[in-house]
Amino acid sequence: MSETSILDKLKDMVKLLENSLVDAEKLVSKGNNRSGIRVRKNMQDIRKKAKDVRNLVQLIKKDN
């Protein structure tokens, strides 16, 4: 159960990074401030998901 959750969270993080790359390009090339806001929000979401992944990994390690 936790392994699937870890994989799902990692896949979500990859999608957020891909979206952030597009928005970062818009920010740099066109000066689109809304894109910068989305990049910052995505980075915060990635941070939260990364923390969840770390906690799940610790739980799995303790169970083994």
C-alpha positions as CSV (number, residue, x, y, z in Angstrom):
1,M,0.0,0.0,0.0
2,S,2.7,2.5,0.9
3,E,4.8,1.6,-2.0
4,T,2.0,2.6,-4.4
5,S,1.5,5.8,-2.5
6,I,5.2,6.6,-2.8
7,L,5.2,6.0,-6.6
8,D,2.1,8.1,-7.0
9,K,3.6,11.0,-5.1
10,L,6.8,10.8,-7.1
11,K,4.9,10.8,-10.3
12,D,2.9,13.8,-9.1
13,M,6.2,15.5,-8.3
14,V,7.5,14.9,-11.8
15,K,4.4,16.4,-13.3
16,L,4.7,19.4,-11.2
17,L,8.3,19.8,-12.2
18,E,7.4,19.5,-15.8
19,N,4.7,22.2,-15.5
20,S,7.1,24.4,-13.5
21,L,9.7,24.2,-16.3
22,V,7.1,25.5,-18.8
23,D,6.1,28.3,-16.5
24,A,9.7,29.2,-15.6
25,E,10.4,29.6,-19.4
26,K,7.4,31.9,-19.7
27,L,8.7,33.9,-16.7
28,V,12.2,34.2,-18.0
29,S,11.4,34.8,-21.7
30,K,8.2,36.9,-21.4
31,G,8.4,38.3,-17.9
32,N,5.0,36.7,-17.1
33,N,4.6,37.2,-13.4
34,R,1.7,34.8,-13.1
35,S,4.0,32.1,-14.3
36,G,6.4,32.9,-11.5
37,I,3.5,32.5,-9.0
38,R,2.7,29.1,-10.4
39,V,6.3,28.0,-10.2
40,R,6.5,29.0,-6.5
41,K,3.3,27.2,-5.7
42,N,4.4,24.1,-7.5
43,M,7.7,24.2,-5.6
44,Q,5.8,24.3,-2.3
45,D,3.6,21.4,-3.4
46,I,6.7,19.4,-4.4
47,R,8.3,20.1,-1.0
48,K,5.2,18.8,0.8
49,K,5.1,15.7,-1.3
50,A,8.8,15.1,-0.8
51,K,8.3,15.2,3.0
52,D,5.4,12.7,2.7
53,V,7.6,10.4,0.6
54,R,10.4,10.6,3.2
55,N,8.0,9.7,6.0
56,L,6.6,6.8,4.0
57,V,10.1,5.5,3.3
58,Q,10.9,5.7,7.0
59,L,7.8,3.7,7.9
60,I,8.6,1.0,5.3
61,K,12.2,0.8,6.6
62,K,11.0,0.4,10.2
63,D,8.6,-2.4,9.2
64,N,11.3,-4.4,7.5
